[in-house]
Amino acid sequence: MAVDTNEHPLIDRSHQLPAHGSRSHRRKVLWIVIAIALLLLLVIAFVLMWRHEENAKKVVHPPAKIPVTTATATKGDIGVYLNAIGTVTPVYTDSITSEVTGLVSTVHYTEGQLVRKGEPLVDIDSRPYRATLLQAQGALERDQNVLAQAQMDLDRYRAAWARNAIQKQLLDDQEKLVLQDEGTVKNDQGTVQYDQIQVEFCHITAPIAGRVGLRLVDPGNVVQSAGTVILAVITQLEPITVIFTIPEDSLGPVAARLRKKAKLTVDAFDRTGQTKIASGTLLTLDNQIDTTTGTVKARSVFDNKNDALFPNQFVNTRLLVNTLQGVTLIPASAIQQNGQASFVYVIQDNVAHMRSVKPGVTDGGVTQVDGINPGDVVANSSFDKLQDNTAVAASSKPGAAASTGSSAK
């Protein structure tokens, strides 16, 4: 007979239920174990990373070498120059005026023309002066014939006096008449010469060789002998001079070279000072110092065959006073300043050593120095990173360094 266990209250049914509670408990324990394991792994990883960083800090890395561009000190010659601003000044500048009053008949020159000495420039109507000259010549001829007649009479009187045919008074009077006529002839000759000069003044020629400026008179203009109207201006261009100033402190060396008849070179540059226009020589110095500026004027002469120098042009001049021979030369950019002291970095065995130097003359980016020897290699870049005893990677090629040179502070 079957028993209905669902209806019987006294029957124990716990052994017949599924084990859901124990399974859930095991899952919880498993997740707890996994979480603890992950936490332990994180702690171990953090400890390992921390120890790695500590060990890395204890490792000493050698400093990186600083790349620098180098230059080698050489032995050579360098010029001692004086720089100044100069003005191109012609040797001769003639403003031509008229010596006679008259009508301009012809203007022979053209504006900007290069003329030679003696070439015609302007003609003034000479007809009135030629008429006056003709009158003076006629008076001269008349008085010359009067003198000749008086001279013949004097000869007759002398012959008669020799025969005692006339009185001595007549002879003496005739001698004085001859002297008077000679004086009249000389006066006439002077008048003729003056009138000839007046005629010549009507034909104006170039007194010097040079370039004529703009035309100032035209045919038909009336000019006066007072010289108020300028007919033409001629400026000599070859040769031409440049006047500049020299400081009085530098006057001694320059004057000493001039006394020894030395030929001092003067170079003329444009306004920027970069392009050389012409080269000449120092001609002379002024005879006094300008007390307001403490300078003395100097004049240099240039051939100016190509007309590169123009009158009244402002130029930069450079006077070669002396040449230092057999000195140590390095690029000016390699010299650094620390206050009033100058120094360079000498490269030895890829190590930069600070070396004090005394800079001297500088020309064209090259400076003469004392304190190093020819053949020494000096740094020419990366000065913002260099210090004494700094390891460097030297290169003689520009641009090989990481940075360009800058002055040390």
Secondary structure in CASP SS format (residue, H / E / C, confidence):
PFRMAT SS
TARGET T0000
AUTHOR 0000-0000-0000
METHOD secondary structure of the structure
MODEL  1
M C 1.00
A C 1.00
V C 1.00
D C 1.00
T C 1.00
N C 1.00
E C 1.00
H C 1.00
P C 1.00
L C 1.00
I C 1.00
D C 1.00
R C 1.00
S H 1.00
H H 1.00
Q H 1.00
L C 1.00
P C 1.00
A C 1.00
H H 1.00
G H 1.00
S H 1.00
R H 1.00
S H 1.00
H H 1.00
R H 1.00
R H 1.00
K H 1.00
V H 1.00
L H 1.00
W H 1.00
I H 1.00
V H 1.00
I H 1.00
A H 1.00
I H 1.00
A H 1.00
L H 1.00
L H 1.00
L H 1.00
L H 1.00
L H 1.00
V H 1.00
I H 1.00
A H 1.00
F H 1.00
V H 1.00
L H 1.00
M H 1.00
W H 1.00
R H 1.00
H H 1.00
E H 1.00
E H 1.00
N H 1.00
A H 1.00
K H 1.00
K H 1.00
V C 1.00
V C 1.00
H C 1.00
P C 1.00
P C 1.00
A C 1.00
K C 1.00
I E 1.00
P E 1.00
V E 1.00
T E 1.00
T E 1.00
A E 1.00
T E 1.00
A C 1.00
T E 1.00
K E 1.00
G E 1.00
D E 1.00
I E 1.00
G E 1.00
V E 1.00
Y E 1.00
L E 1.00
N E 1.00
A E 1.00
I E 1.00
G E 1.00
T E 1.00
V E 1.00
T E 1.00
P E 1.00
V C 1.00
Y C 1.00
T E 1.00
D E 1.00
S E 1.00
I E 1.00
T E 1.00
S C 1.00
E C 1.00
V C 1.00
T C 1.00
G E 1.00
L E 1.00
V E 1.00
S E 1.00
T E 1.00
V E 1.00
H C 1.00
Y C 1.00
T C 1.00
E C 1.00
G C 1.00
Q C 1.00
L E 1.00
V E 1.00
R C 1.00
K C 1.00
G C 1.00
E C 1.00
P E 1.00
L E 1.00
V E 1.00
D E 1.00
I E 1.00
D C 1.00
S C 1.00
R H 1.00
P H 1.00
Y H 1.00
R H 1.00
A H 1.00
T H 1.00
L H 1.00
L H 1.00
Q H 1.00
A H 1.00
Q H 1.00
G H 1.00
A H 1.00
L H 1.00
E H 1.00
R H 1.00
D H 1.00
Q H 1.00
N H 1.00
V H 1.00
L H 1.00
A H 1.00
Q H 1.00
A H 1.00
Q H 1.00
M H 1.00
D H 1.00
L H 1.00
D H 1.00
R H 1.00
Y H 1.00
R H 1.00
A H 1.00
A H 1.00
W H 1.00
A H 1.00
R C 1.00
N C 1.00
A C 1.00
I C 1.00
Q C 1.00
K H 1.00
Q H 1.00
L H 1.00
L H 1.00
D H 1.00
D H 1.00
Q H 1.00
E H 1.00
K H 1.00
L H 1.00
V H 1.00
L H 1.00
Q H 1.00
D H 1.00
E H 1.00
G H 1.00
T H 1.00
V H 1.00
K H 1.00
N H 1.00
D H 1.00
Q H 1.00
G H 1.00
T H 1.00
V H 1.00
Q H 1.00
Y H 1.00
D H 1.00
Q H 1.00
I H 1.00
Q H 1.00
V H 1.00
E H 1.00
F H 1.00
C C 1.00
H E 1.00
I E 1.00
T E 1.00
A C 1.00
P C 1.00
I C 1.00
A C 1.00
G E 1.00
R E 1.00
V E 1.00
G C 1.00
L C 1.00
R C 1.00
L C 1.00
V C 1.00
D C 1.00
P C 1.00
G C 1.00
N C 1.00
V E 1.00
V E 1.00
Q C 1.00
S C 1.00
A C 1.00
G C 1.00
T C 1.00
V C 1.00
I E 1.00
L E 1.00
A E 1.00
V E 1.00
I E 1.00
T E 1.00
Q C 1.00
L C 1.00
E C 1.00
P C 1.00
I E 1.00
T E 1.00
V E 1.00
I E 1.00
F E 1.00
T E 1.00
I E 1.00
P E 1.00
E H 1.00
D H 1.00
S H 1.00
L H 1.00
G H 1.00
P H 1.00
V H 1.00
A H 1.00
A H 1.00
R H 1.00
L H 1.00
R H 1.00
K C 1.00
K C 1.00
A C 1.00
K C 1.00
L C 1.00
T E 1.00
V E 1.00
D E 1.00
A E 1.00
F E 1.00
D C 1.00
R C 1.00
T C 1.00
G C 1.00
Q C 1.00
T C 1.00
K E 1.00
I E 1.00
A E 1.00
S E 1.00
G E 1.00
T E 1.00
L E 1.00
L E 1.00
T E 1.00
L E 1.00
D C 1.00
N C 1.00
Q C 1.00
I C 1.00
D E 1.00
T C 1.00
T C 1.00
T C 1.00
G C 1.00
T E 1.00
V E 1.00
K E 1.00
A E 1.00
R E 1.00
S E 1.00
V E 1.00
F E 1.00
D C 1.00
N C 1.00
K C 1.00
N C 1.00
D C 1.00
A C 1.00
L C 1.00
F C 1.00
P C 1.00
N C 1.00
Q C 1.00
F E 1.00
V E 1.00
N E 1.00
T E 1.00
R E 1.00
L E 1.00
L E 1.00
V E 1.00
N E 1.00
T E 1.00
L E 1.00
Q E 1.00
G E 1.00
V E 1.00
T E 1.00
L E 1.00
I E 1.00
P E 1.00
A H 1.00
S H 1.00
A H 1.00
I C 1.00
Q E 1.00
Q E 1.00
N E 1.00
G C 1.00
Q C 1.00
A E 1.00
S E 1.00
F E 1.00
V E 1.00
Y E 1.00
V E 1.00
I E 1.00
Q E 1.00
D C 1.00
N C 1.00
V E 1.00
A E 1.00
H E 1.00
M E 1.00
R E 1.00
S E 1.00
V E 1.00
K E 1.00
P E 1.00
G E 1.00
V E 1.00
T E 1.00
D E 1.00
G C 1.00
G C 1.00
V E 1.00
T E 1.00
Q E 1.00
V E 1.00
D E 1.00
G C 1.00
I C 1.00
N C 1.00
P C 1.00
G C 1.00
D C 1.00
V E 1.00
V E 1.00
A E 1.00
N C 1.00
S C 1.00
S C 1.00
F C 1.00
D C 1.00
K C 1.00
L C 1.00
Q C 1.00
D C 1.00
N C 1.00
T E 1.00
A E 1.00
V E 1.00
A E 1.00
A E 1.00
S E 1.00
S C 1.00
K C 1.00
P C 1.00
G C 1.00
A C 1.00
A C 1.00
A C 1.00
S C 1.00
T C 1.00
G C 1.00
S C 1.00
S C 1.00
A C 1.00
K C 1.00
END
